[in-house]
Amino acid sequence: MKNQYVGDVNDYKKYSLIEIVSEVLNEKVLVAWMLTKDDGKTDGNKLDYLKNAHNERQFNPTLFDQLKAIDKNKRGVDDVEKILGSKYSFHSEVLSDTKADREKYFEAVLKKAKEAGLVFFDPNNGIEVKSVKYGNKNSSKYLYWSEIQKTVEAGKDVLIYQHFPREKHETYIERRKNELHEKTNLDVLPIETANVLFLLATKQGNKLSEIKNKWEEKF
């Protein structure tokens, strides 16, 4: 996550999904932003949906209005934390590439997660890829399997933000779904949008169809 992404269309769908998941699973949520420094690029400018209130606002009117009200020239995750408020807890430290800093970061995440049932991870890109090793340059853009597994071993469900690579979506979704199940031994629900994939791994597999139905009713 970068502050420059706050309020874009992926954010709108992201927080709408978290609302549904936390409600159906009846779990408190820790949002681990995996915040990285803004890079000066134009990523995060997917804001046109805010100009199309007639079609977009109906899905989540309150959230739509709140995101629209954010000053897009000064936006940051603190704006979202104010919107989501007491429903969630947050880990907002900046994540670096170094191994030592990363280990401290995730120790803090697990400590904060003690009162939560679900941890939402918001990496820039998603789950690790072979070309970027743990602790190397750009590793802050990824969530690593060892970190997912430690979170699950602590008794938590996980929801993960995942950008699509240049691969057929259907094939990629099935592969990631199977990998997440094999790594965690939890039931997995993939939620696909036009731009990104969300992967939910939960002990409450009997609730997955309800989550999927509520999401499809909304979006």
Helices and strands as residue ranges (DSSP letters): G 3-5, H 9-25, E 29-32, G 48-51, H 53-56, G 57-59, H 61-68, H 77-84, G 85-87, E 88-91, H 99-112, G 113-115, E 118-121, E 126-127, G 139-141, E 142-143, H 145-153, E 157-163, H 169-184, E 187-192, E 196-202, G 205-207, H 208-218
